[in-house]
């Protein structure tokens, strides 16, 4: 999961550096965050659920670690991707 998330986020950086397509940046950024959250949850023995809902994934992550609450909510709300 984390390797795939890295690929998404590295691609976002390449697109930004080349003044690329903002719509593609947003999609890849959302996917990268989703993959990181799912990877973290699976590491915590969470049963994988088919979802693309970042809010649900974030809520599940907060159940394991309250630190997600501040950092991820700020990021997601700032990017307006919920």
Helices and strands as residue ranges (DSSP letters): H 2-17, H 22-43, H 54-64, H 67-79
